[in-house]
Amino acid sequence: MDDEELRSLTHRLAEEAGESAAYRALLATEDDEELARVLVEHERPLWAREIAAFRLGSAGDRRAFEPLVLLLNHRDPERCVSAAHALTRLADPRTPRAAATLATNPLRTAYALHPVRLLATLRAPESGPALVTTLSRLLGPDEPHWRVALACVEGLGALGDAAARPVLEAALPRPRLADAAREALSRLGEG
């Protein structure tokens, strides 16, 4: 277990799992079939499913895709971070579309931060349009989800897509977004 994100996950879940024998077994097994069974067996605790999905996804096993997408949209930000990491390593072609769906869902905006960051990391064709859509919706004067908006601005700057220019210019008057919007605009290609 030399992966820093896996070490972080195991440390975070140790208390939740009570450092049980089942917890230790999931960390020690090299049997992907055993990990895959954890994903579908009834009454498995969330921590067990998370370990199994993370390990399988990090190893490139696509059976982890759906559980990781569910974890990417979890209310616990640490679970989202681990899921995003594993999804990046999984490299499943469905990931950008799933992340875009989560990021653009207006009913789940409070949980969109990690899907937004994942989209910027993936640099997929869906990334720019999804970030533009999400940011456009978050430019209201009393928007409570400004951190998600900021992640959109930063992601659009990283992508460097000139099509984002109008929404980034619209973000300039927002005090919490202005500096990042200026930086993002400076990184855009010529449009």
Summary of the structure (lengths in Angstrom):
residues: 191
radius of gyration: 18.2
end to end distance: 45.6
largest distance: 57.8
contacts: 615
relative contact order: 0.08
helix: 73%
strand: 0%
